[in-house]
Amino acid sequence: MNTPSRPRLKSITSTTSGQSAAPQPVDQTAAGEPKGAARKGVRTACSSDPHGDDGRRPVAWLHIVAPRGAVPTATSRCMCGRDRSAIGKPRVLALIEDHAAHRDVCPLRRSQEGRAAA
């Protein structure tokens, strides 16, 4: 049984045996470019903080979302482990008061009693 030979789908091109290098640009300095600029480097902005660091860090967060015409929500979190949330206007208002009262009883803020108030 003879099967008809199929035509080749791809043609194989012959490769050249010699190697040739791509033309290289001539080394010329651009007009106005100082010599050795790359070796001098760029000064980075790792210097001191322009705003200063007085040692204060956030301890508690109160996040309130109250879109117009929708039900308000709030979340109160503290690094001492306190994590509370509220849904609805009366409960959100109560959580805001509770968050403010937590400032006086939080163990993380009690260690800062001797510090001056901001």
C-alpha positions in Angstrom: 0.0 0.0 0.0 1.5 3.2 -1.1 0.7 6.5 0.6 1.0 9.6 -1.5 3.8 11.8 -0.3 2.8 15.0 1.4 4.3 18.3 0.4 6.6 19.9 2.9 4.9 22.6 5.0 8.0 24.5 5.9 11.1 25.0 3.9 14.4 24.7 5.7 16.8 27.5 4.8 20.5 26.9 4.8 22.6 28.5 7.5 25.8 30.4 6.9 28.9 28.9 8.3 30.7 32.2 8.9 30.1 34.4 11.9 29.8 38.1 11.5 29.6 40.7 14.2 27.0 43.4 14.3 28.4 46.9 13.7 29.4 48.7 16.9 28.8 52.4 17.6 31.8 54.6 17.9 32.6 55.7 21.5 32.0 59.4 21.6 31.0 61.6 24.5 27.7 63.4 24.0 27.9 67.2 24.0 27.8 68.7 27.5 28.1 65.3 29.3 30.7 65.5 32.0 33.4 62.8 32.0 33.1 60.2 34.7 29.6 61.2 35.6 28.5 57.6 36.2 31.3 57.0 38.6 30.3 59.9 40.8 26.9 58.5 41.6 23.7 60.2 42.7 23.1 61.5 46.2 20.1 59.6 47.7 17.4 60.8 50.0 18.4 58.6 52.9 19.2 61.5 55.1 17.3 62.4 58.3 13.5 62.6 58.2 12.5 66.2 57.4 9.4 65.9 59.6 11.4 64.6 62.6 10.7 61.6 64.7 9.4 62.3 68.2 8.9 58.7 69.1 5.1 58.7 68.8 3.4 55.8 67.1 -0.3 55.1 66.4 -1.8 52.7 69.0 -5.5 52.8 68.3 -7.6 53.3 65.1 -11.2 54.3 64.7 -12.5 53.8 61.1 -16.0 55.1 60.3 -17.8 54.7 57.0 -21.0 56.7 56.7 -22.1 57.0 53.0 -25.0 59.3 52.4 -28.3 57.3 52.4 -26.6 54.1 53.6 -26.1 52.3 56.9 -23.0 53.6 58.7 -20.4 51.2 60.0 -17.4 51.7 62.3 -14.4 49.6 63.5 -12.3 50.4 66.6 -9.0 48.6 66.9 -6.1 48.9 69.4 -2.7 47.3 69.5 -3.6 46.0 73.0 -5.9 43.5 71.3 -9.2 45.4 71.4 -11.2 44.9 68.1 -14.8 46.0 68.0 -17.2 47.0 65.3 -20.7 48.5 65.0 -23.4 48.7 62.3 -26.2 51.3 62.4 -26.2 54.9 63.6 -27.0 54.3 67.3 -24.3 51.6 67.6 -21.7 53.6 65.7 -22.2 56.6 68.0 -21.9 54.3 71.0 -18.7 52.8 69.6 -17.2 56.3 69.1 -17.8 57.1 72.7 -16.4 53.7 73.8 -13.3 54.3 71.7 -12.7 57.7 73.3 -13.2 56.1 76.8 -10.7 53.3 75.9 -7.9 55.9 75.8 -8.0 56.3 79.6 -7.9 52.5 80.3 -5.7 51.2 77.6 -2.6 49.5 79.1 -0.4 50.7 76.2 -1.3 54.3 76.8 -0.8 54.1 80.6 2.9 53.6 80.1 3.0 57.1 78.5 1.6 59.0 81.5 4.7 61.0 82.1 4.9 62.2 78.5 3.6 65.7 77.6 0.3 65.8 75.7 0.5 66.5 72.0 
